[in-house]
Amino acid sequence: MNLKYILTIAGLMLSLSSMSQPPFLIDKVISKNQITTFTNQKLLVIDFWATWCGPCVPATKQLEIIQETKPNDVFIVSVSDEKEDVISTFLQKKPIRLTVIRDYPPNSMISLFNVERRPYSVLLTTTGEVLYSGHPSGITIELIEKHASRLKSKGKKEWDDLFTSMADRVANNTTNYKAKNVGFNISRKPGVSKSIYSENGIFNFTGRISELIEYMTDCSSWQVSLQNMNDYEVAMTCSENEMATDKNKILERISGALRLDIRSQSKTIEGTIVEVADAKRLWNDEQISWGAENSQGYIIGSDRIDADNITIRQVANLLSDVKKTFFYYGGQDTQLHDWSFHYLYDNLMEEDLLYNFGIKLKKGKIRVPSYMVSPM
C-alpha cells in the first residue's frame, strides 16, 4: 500500500510570466564582495563558475570590472556547486573579489536556471525578472545601464530577500525558523518519486511535473496535458505559509523557473459526477487522526481507501487516478473530511459512499477546467 501526502490547493493562474523568484536557497557565503556591498542595487548578476573551468577566470575578471564601474546599479555574485574546501583552496590561489557562494545541491540554482555549461551568467532584477542568460561576455556595461535606467526606483530588498543560507538556518536552529524567509527553489530531479510534506515551515514536493501542476490546480491527471515536452521529475521547496496563502504566486514561479507556458481552458469530459446527496452523512475531520495536528494524507489498500483530512474534490481526483476513469466534484464544499470506503468494485463503492457519506455518483458529460503545459 502507498502512503501519500496532500494539502488543499485552490487558485488558478491564467497567464504566467517568466520569473525565477528570490530568495534563492544557497549553502553558504564563502567570501564577501570586496568591491562593494549590497545596498539595494536595482540589478543582480549570478555568475556560475567552477574551479576546473579555465575560461571562467577571465570571465570573472570582466565581471569584476563591471562591478567596479557600476557598483550602485548591479550586485554580482559568483556561484559554484563544488565542495567548500575545494572552493576555498582555489580562492587562496586565484582570489575572486565578488561575493562567492556555494550552491545548495539538493535544490540548486544551477538546476533552477538550467545551467549546462560554465561560465554562465544570469542578469535579473531583484524581484526575479530574468533579463539575460548565457555567456558572461554578453553582460556589458551598456546592458547594465540600459536596464538600470528602465527601472525607475530600486526595489526595497535586503540580502535575506535574495538569498537564504542553509548553513545559517541550521546554526540558528531550524525548529524556530520563521517560514517567511524560506526561498522558493525548483529543479529537475531524475528518479524521484511522488512525495509531498511540510517540515519546519518548509513545504516540500518531489514527483513528475504533471503531478505538481495537478497538485497546484487541484485537478486530476485527466485535466492536465503536456504539449511538446516530456513528463520529467522535479523537486520543489517553498515557504509552507506562502503555499497556504499565495498559491498563485508559487504557480507563477514554477512557470518562470522551468520556462513553462501554462494555459487554462475548459473542455467536456465524459466521466462520473460526484454529488453530495446528504451532507449530514459526511464525516468531519475527527474520525481519523494520523498524528500531527491538521495532518493530511491517504492510504490506498488493495480494495479500500482511508484518508485523513482531505476534501471531496481531492477524493474525486484520487478516484480518477486509481480507477483510471474521470471523476469530478464541482460543488462548493471545501471542508476537510475523513474517509474510509471500498473502491475496487463499482457497485460496492457506490453503496459505501452513499450510505456512509451521502455521496452520490452518476455518469455524464462534464465541462471542466483543463490546463495545457508547454515549453516557452
Secondary structure, 3 states (H helix, E strand, C coil): CEEECCCCCCCCCCCCCCECCCCEEEEEEEECCCCCCCCCCCEEEEEECCCCCCCHHHHHHHHHHHHHHCCCCEEEEEEECCCHHHHHHHHHHCCCCCEEEEECHHHCHHHHCCCCCCCEEEEEECCCEEEEEECHHHCCHHHHHHHHHHCCCCCCCCHHHHEEEHHHHHHCCHHHCCHHHCCCEEEECCCCCCEEEEECCEEEEEEEHHHHHHHHHCCCHHHEEECCCCCCEEEEEEEHHHHHHCHHHHHHHHHHHCCEEEEEEEEEEEEEEEEECCHHHCCCCCCCCCCCCCCCEEEECCCEEEEEEECHHHHHHHHHHHHCCCEECCCCCCCCEEEEEECCCHHHHHHHHHHHHCEEEEEEEEEEEEEEEEEC
